[in-house]
Amino acid sequence: MREIKNARIRNTMLGWEDHGIFTCMIDLDYDGEGQGFGGYALDKFNGERNEKSARHGTAYGLQFIMEICRVVGVEKWEDLKGKYVRADAEHVKVHRIGHITADKWFDPAELYTKATDAD
């Protein structure tokens, strides 16, 4: 069941995961319970398998990072830690995150649809 919950950003990661994919993860704390938001590929494959140099950045990836900062209300990625957000989530997935008080949301699926329509 999807519900909107308040959360504190406990930690963040921005970089390459163990398969060489550039991604981000935001660790959300729901007053003792945790859940991650992110894990989306912010780059594209463009060459040899599992090589960081074989991947290149995308407009989608940059916009993804910018939208998170905009919605949370920070100037720098490093300032996300400790901020409060709303999470539209179910047990298996956080679908979108929102500003803690304003009606501003970031939905990765919506961004992806816009990005692929622009291609």
N, CA and C atoms as a LAMMPS dump frame, in Angstrom:
ITEM: TIMESTEP
0
ITEM: NUMBER OF ATOMS
357
ITEM: BOX BOUNDS ff ff ff
-5.0000000000000000e+02 5.0000000000000000e+02
-5.0000000000000000e+02 5.0000000000000000e+02
-5.0000000000000000e+02 5.0000000000000000e+02
ITEM: ATOMS id mol type element x y z
1 1 1 N 0.844 -1.18 0
2 1 2 C 0 0 0
3 1 3 C 0.89 1.245 0
4 2 1 N 0.665 2.126 -0.94
5 2 2 C 1.411 3.383 -1.007
6 2 3 C 0.904 4.348 0.05
7 3 1 N 1.858 5.047 0.665
8 3 2 C 1.503 6.089 1.619
9 3 3 C 2.572 7.167 1.608
10 4 1 N 2.209 8.337 2.079
11 4 2 C 3.161 9.443 2.174
12 4 3 C 3.624 9.526 3.617
13 5 1 N 4.962 9.469 3.779
14 5 2 C 5.559 9.476 5.107
15 5 3 C 6.612 10.566 5.19
16 6 1 N 6.781 11.123 6.372
17 6 2 C 7.874 12.056 6.612
18 6 3 C 9.148 11.255 6.869
19 7 1 N 10.26 11.78 6.388
20 7 2 C 11.535 11.092 6.567
21 7 3 C 12.662 12.111 6.702
22 8 1 N 13.718 11.678 7.369
23 8 2 C 14.95 12.468 7.446
24 8 3 C 15.975 11.779 6.568
25 9 1 N 16.71 12.569 5.795
26 9 2 C 17.774 11.984 4.97
27 9 3 C 18.94 11.658 5.896
28 10 1 N 19.184 10.369 6.056
29 10 2 C 20.218 9.885 6.967
30 10 3 C 21.593 9.925 6.305
31 11 1 N 21.629 9.612 5.024
32 11 2 C 22.905 9.571 4.311
33 11 3 C 22.632 9.605 2.812
34 12 1 N 23.671 9.883 2.02
35 12 2 C 23.543 9.871 0.568
36 12 3 C 24.779 9.225 -0.048
37 13 1 N 24.615 8.777 -1.28
38 13 2 C 25.725 8.267 -2.076
39 13 3 C 25.528 8.78 -3.495
40 14 1 N 26.579 9.306 -4.086
41 14 2 C 26.576 9.73 -5.48
42 14 3 C 27.877 9.228 -6.069
43 15 1 N 27.798 8.297 -7.009
44 15 2 C 29.014 7.751 -7.603
45 15 3 C 28.741 6.437 -8.32
46 16 1 N 29.8 5.658 -8.539
47 16 2 C 29.691 4.389 -9.256
48 16 3 C 29.382 3.262 -8.289
49 17 1 N 28.388 2.462 -8.643
50 17 2 C 28.101 1.261 -7.866
51 17 3 C 28.989 0.128 -8.37
52 18 1 N 28.859 -1.051 -7.788
53 18 2 C 29.837 -2.118 -8.05
54 18 3 C 29.818 -2.692 -9.464
55 19 1 N 28.851 -2.361 -10.302
56 19 2 C 28.852 -2.811 -11.696
57 19 3 C 29.322 -1.71 -12.646
58 20 1 N 29.799 -0.592 -12.082
59 20 2 C 30.312 0.5 -12.89
60 20 3 C 29.258 1.48 -13.36
61 21 1 N 28.051 1.386 -12.815
62 21 2 C 26.964 2.293 -13.198
63 21 3 C 26.986 3.505 -12.278
64 22 1 N 26.922 4.7 -12.866
65 22 2 C 26.884 5.925 -12.079
66 22 3 C 25.462 6.115 -11.576
67 23 1 N 25.297 6.267 -10.271
68 23 2 C 23.983 6.316 -9.658
69 23 3 C 24.006 7.151 -8.385
70 24 1 N 22.871 7.235 -7.737
71 24 2 C 22.797 7.878 -6.429
72 24 3 C 21.819 7.095 -5.559
73 25 1 N 21.965 7.258 -4.26
74 25 2 C 21.049 6.642 -3.311
75 25 3 C 20.885 7.599 -2.146
76 26 1 N 19.641 7.786 -1.742
77 26 2 C 19.326 8.6 -0.568
78 26 3 C 18.745 7.67 0.475
79 27 1 N 19.378 7.615 1.629
80 27 2 C 18.957 6.752 2.728
81 27 3 C 17.968 7.523 3.598
82 28 1 N 16.71 7.086 3.584
83 28 2 C 15.642 7.757 4.32
84 28 3 C 15.399 7.074 5.651
85 29 1 N 15.205 7.875 6.682
86 29 2 C 14.922 7.369 8.027
87 29 3 C 13.508 7.78 8.407
88 30 1 N 12.634 6.777 8.589
89 30 2 C 11.253 7.008 9.014
90 30 3 C 11.155 6.786 10.52
91 31 1 N 11.863 7.568 11.297
92 31 2 C 11.832 7.445 12.753
93 31 3 C 12.185 6.026 13.2
94 32 1 N 13.34 5.562 12.737
95 32 2 C 13.832 4.254 13.142
96 32 3 C 13.808 3.199 12.053
97 33 1 N 12.901 3.324 11.106
98 33 2 C 12.873 2.415 9.966
99 33 3 C 13.531 3.11 8.786
100 34 1 N 14.168 2.356 7.913
101 34 2 C 14.865 2.964 6.79
102 34 3 C 14.41 2.439 5.453
103 35 1 N 14.673 3.235 4.421
104 35 2 C 14.388 2.846 3.048
105 35 3 C 15.242 3.703 2.134
106 36 1 N 15.653 3.144 1.008
107 36 2 C 16.467 3.878 0.051
108 36 3 C 15.644 4.426 -1.097
109 37 1 N 16.049 5.602 -1.576
110 37 2 C 15.467 6.208 -2.765
111 37 3 C 16.602 6.421 -3.754
112 38 1 N 16.468 5.873 -4.932
113 38 2 C 17.501 6.032 -5.945
114 38 3 C 17.823 4.704 -6.587
115 39 1 N 19.09 4.559 -6.97
116 39 2 C 19.523 3.343 -7.634
117 39 3 C 19.294 3.362 -9.132
118 40 1 N 18.883 4.487 -9.675
119 40 2 C 18.657 4.621 -11.108
120 40 3 C 19.983 4.884 -11.814
121 41 1 N 20.144 4.341 -13.02
122 41 2 C 21.336 4.627 -13.815
123 41 3 C 21.267 6.073 -14.282
124 42 1 N 22.277 6.847 -13.927
125 42 2 C 22.341 8.25 -14.329
126 42 3 C 23.267 8.447 -15.519
127 43 1 N 23.695 7.334 -16.1
128 43 2 C 24.576 7.337 -17.262
129 43 3 C 24.081 6.291 -18.252
130 44 1 N 24.817 6.125 -19.364
131 44 2 C 24.469 5.135 -20.382
132 44 3 C 25.684 4.32 -20.756
133 45 1 N 25.446 3.086 -21.146
134 45 2 C 26.49 2.205 -21.65
135 45 3 C 26.919 2.686 -23.024
136 46 1 N 28.249 2.722 -23.23
137 46 2 C 28.763 3.233 -24.489
138 46 3 C 30.082 2.567 -24.847
139 47 1 N 30.195 1.28 -24.608
140 47 2 C 31.457 0.63 -24.928
141 47 3 C 31.611 -0.704 -24.232
142 48 1 N 32.791 -0.938 -23.695
143 48 2 C 33.098 -2.229 -23.089
144 48 3 C 32.405 -2.408 -21.755
145 49 1 N 32.02 -3.638 -21.502
146 49 2 C 31.259 -3.992 -20.312
147 49 3 C 32.042 -3.751 -19.021
148 50 1 N 31.347 -3.236 -17.997
149 50 2 C 31.869 -3.06 -16.637
150 50 3 C 33.073 -2.134 -16.535
151 51 1 N 33.256 -1.265 -17.488
152 51 2 C 34.327 -0.28 -17.422
153 51 3 C 33.701 1.089 -17.231
154 52 1 N 34.166 1.821 -16.22
155 52 2 C 33.617 3.154 -15.976
156 52 3 C 33.774 4.044 -17.201
157 53 1 N 34.894 3.908 -17.888
158 53 2 C 35.14 4.743 -19.061
159 53 3 C 34.24 4.363 -20.239
160 54 1 N 33.555 3.209 -20.151
161 54 2 C 32.665 2.767 -21.218
162 54 3 C 31.273 3.347 -21.063
163 55 1 N 31.074 4.172 -20.07
164 55 2 C 29.773 4.775 -19.819
165 55 3 C 29.909 6.289 -19.942
166 56 1 N 28.837 6.947 -20.32
167 56 2 C 28.87 8.406 -20.426
168 56 3 C 27.641 9.003 -19.734
169 57 1 N 27.795 10.218 -19.265
170 57 2 C 26.718 10.904 -18.568
171 57 3 C 25.559 11.24 -19.491
172 58 1 N 24.398 11.471 -18.881
173 58 2 C 23.201 11.789 -19.651
174 58 3 C 22.538 13.051 -19.1
175 59 1 N 21.733 13.673 -19.942
176 59 2 C 20.93 14.809 -19.492
177 59 3 C 19.963 14.353 -18.406
178 60 1 N 19.411 13.143 -18.552
179 60 2 C 18.513 12.595 -17.535
180 60 3 C 19.211 12.532 -16.18
181 61 1 N 20.445 12.041 -16.165
182 61 2 C 21.195 11.907 -14.912
183 61 3 C 21.449 13.244 -14.24
184 62 1 N 21.835 14.233 -15.013
185 62 2 C 22.081 15.556 -14.443
186 62 3 C 20.778 16.168 -13.925
187 63 1 N 19.71 16.044 -14.712
188 63 2 C 18.423 16.596 -14.282
189 63 3 C 17.917 15.888 -13.025
190 64 1 N 18.155 14.595 -12.909
191 64 2 C 17.78 13.802 -11.733
192 64 3 C 18.41 14.416 -10.481
193 65 1 N 19.697 14.668 -10.539
194 65 2 C 20.421 15.243 -9.394
195 65 3 C 19.909 16.65 -9.091
196 66 1 N 19.718 17.446 -10.137
197 66 2 C 19.232 18.812 -9.943
198 66 3 C 17.836 18.837 -9.321
199 67 1 N 16.966 17.939 -9.754
200 67 2 C 15.598 17.899 -9.23
201 67 3 C 15.574 17.505 -7.762
202 68 1 N 16.417 16.576 -7.362
203 68 2 C 16.49 16.212 -5.943
204 68 3 C 16.888 17.428 -5.12
205 69 1 N 17.935 18.126 -5.539
206 69 2 C 18.374 19.319 -4.802
207 69 3 C 17.287 20.385 -4.773
208 70 1 N 16.608 20.597 -5.9
209 70 2 C 15.548 21.605 -5.981
210 70 3 C 14.395 21.268 -5.036
211 71 1 N 13.933 20.037 -5.067
212 71 2 C 12.781 19.64 -4.255
213 71 3 C 13.109 19.689 -2.765
214 72 1 N 14.29 19.247 -2.401
215 72 2 C 14.663 19.259 -0.981
216 72 3 C 14.959 20.682 -0.519
217 73 1 N 15.44 21.518 -1.427
218 73 2 C 15.717 22.908 -1.093
219 73 3 C 17.148 23.148 -0.659
220 74 1 N 18.095 22.476 -1.341
221 74 2 C 19.512 22.661 -1.024
222 74 3 C 20.26 23.144 -2.256
223 75 1 N 21.384 23.803 -2.018
224 75 2 C 22.233 24.299 -3.103
225 75 3 C 23.256 23.26 -3.553
226 76 1 N 23.63 22.348 -2.642
227 76 2 C 24.674 21.358 -2.931
228 76 3 C 24.212 19.975 -2.476
229 77 1 N 24.632 18.951 -3.221
230 77 2 C 24.325 17.563 -2.87
231 77 3 C 24.73 17.26 -1.427
232 78 1 N 25.868 17.781 -1.015
233 78 2 C 26.391 17.51 0.332
234 78 3 C 25.466 18.029 1.432
235 79 1 N 24.589 18.97 1.103
236 79 2 C 23.681 19.54 2.099
237 79 3 C 22.408 18.718 2.297
238 80 1 N 22.22 17.659 1.525
239 80 2 C 21.021 16.837 1.66
240 80 3 C 20.942 16.133 3.016
241 81 1 N 22.084 15.649 3.498
242 81 2 C 22.106 14.884 4.749
243 81 3 C 21.521 15.707 5.894
244 82 1 N 20.561 15.108 6.603
245 82 2 C 19.922 15.756 7.738
246 82 3 C 18.64 16.496 7.395
247 83 1 N 18.364 16.707 6.11
248 83 2 C 17.147 17.408 5.704
249 83 3 C 15.938 16.469 5.796
250 84 1 N 14.777 17.08 5.956
251 84 2 C 13.525 16.328 6.023
252 84 3 C 12.793 16.412 4.697
253 85 1 N 12.147 15.308 4.306
254 85 2 C 11.391 15.213 3.068
255 85 3 C 10.122 14.405 3.333
256 86 1 N 9.262 14.391 2.347
257 86 2 C 8.134 13.465 2.337
258 86 3 C 8.449 12.395 1.301
259 87 1 N 8.073 11.176 1.603
260 87 2 C 8.293 10.067 0.679
261 87 3 C 6.955 9.439 0.327
262 88 1 N 6.7 9.316 -0.962
263 88 2 C 5.526 8.602 -1.461
264 88 3 C 6.029 7.191 -1.736
265 89 1 N 5.726 6.284 -0.812
266 89 2 C 6.384 4.989 -0.85
267 89 3 C 5.444 3.841 -0.506
268 90 1 N 5.882 2.67 -0.902
269 90 2 C 5.294 1.421 -0.438
270 90 3 C 6.444 0.565 0.065
271 91 1 N 6.148 -0.596 0.538
272 91 2 C 7.171 -1.438 1.166
273 91 3 C 8.381 -1.681 0.251
274 92 1 N 8.157 -1.841 -1.036
275 92 2 C 9.233 -2.226 -1.948
276 92 3 C 9.882 -1.078 -2.708
277 93 1 N 9.308 0.132 -2.637
278 93 2 C 9.847 1.209 -3.467
279 93 3 C 9.396 2.579 -2.973
280 94 1 N 10.31 3.549 -3.082
281 94 2 C 9.957 4.956 -2.908
282 94 3 C 9.707 5.488 -4.315
283 95 1 N 8.479 5.873 -4.605
284 95 2 C 8.116 6.312 -5.951
285 95 3 C 8.543 7.74 -6.239
286 96 1 N 8.469 8.593 -5.215
287 96 2 C 8.857 9.987 -5.4
288 96 3 C 9.136 10.595 -4.033
289 97 1 N 9.891 11.696 -4.044
290 97 2 C 10.142 12.417 -2.8
291 97 3 C 9.649 13.844 -2.971
292 98 1 N 9.29 14.457 -1.835
293 98 2 C 8.758 15.801 -1.886
294 98 3 C 9.332 16.682 -0.798
295 99 1 N 9.197 17.976 -1.012
296 99 2 C 9.589 18.959 -0.002
297 99 3 C 8.776 18.695 1.261
298 100 1 N 9.341 18.947 2.404
299 100 2 C 8.678 18.615 3.665
300 100 3 C 7.397 19.422 3.891
301 101 1 N 7.314 20.668 3.396
302 101 2 C 6.097 21.471 3.624
303 101 3 C 5.466 21.998 2.341
304 102 1 N 6.256 22.266 1.324
305 102 2 C 5.718 22.809 0.063
306 102 3 C 5.215 21.681 -0.828
307 103 1 N 4.357 22.011 -1.762
308 103 2 C 3.834 21.02 -2.698
309 103 3 C 4.778 20.906 -3.898
310 104 1 N 5.997 20.431 -3.643
311 104 2 C 7.013 20.201 -4.683
312 104 3 C 7.428 18.74 -4.581
313 105 1 N 7.387 18.037 -5.707
314 105 2 C 7.715 16.611 -5.735
315 105 3 C 8.695 16.311 -6.858
316 106 1 N 9.465 15.247 -6.669
317 106 2 C 10.318 14.721 -7.736
318 106 3 C 9.95 13.264 -7.954
319 107 1 N 9.549 12.96 -9.183
320 107 2 C 9.154 11.612 -9.587
321 107 3 C 10.083 11.165 -10.717
322 108 1 N 10.995 10.213 -10.45
323 108 2 C 11.931 9.765 -11.487
324 108 3 C 11.255 9.198 -12.729
325 109 1 N 10.126 8.521 -12.568
326 109 2 C 9.427 7.953 -13.726
327 109 3 C 8.9 9.064 -14.633
328 110 1 N 8.392 10.118 -14.039
329 110 2 C 7.906 11.265 -14.815
330 110 3 C 9.057 11.929 -15.569
331 111 1 N 10.185 12.1 -14.895
332 111 2 C 11.357 12.678 -15.544
333 111 3 C 11.823 11.799 -16.692
334 112 1 N 11.832 10.489 -16.501
335 112 2 C 12.274 9.56 -17.537
336 112 3 C 11.368 9.667 -18.767
337 113 1 N 10.06 9.747 -18.55
338 113 2 C 9.123 9.885 -19.657
339 113 3 C 9.402 11.161 -20.443
340 114 1 N 9.622 12.263 -19.74
341 114 2 C 9.943 13.536 -20.406
342 114 3 C 11.261 13.436 -21.177
343 115 1 N 12.245 12.793 -20.567
344 115 2 C 13.571 12.679 -21.201
345 115 3 C 13.513 11.814 -22.455
346 116 1 N 12.774 10.721 -22.42
347 116 2 C 12.72 9.849 -23.585
348 116 3 C 11.831 10.435 -24.68
349 117 1 N 10.84 11.248 -24.306
350 117 2 C 10.026 11.927 -25.311
351 117 3 C 10.845 12.971 -26.059
352 118 1 N 11.866 13.541 -25.383
353 118 2 C 12.713 14.563 -25.997
354 118 3 C 13.728 13.972 -26.967
355 119 1 N 14.004 12.669 -26.846
356 119 2 C 15.004 12.02 -27.727
357 119 3 C 14.559 11.903 -29.148
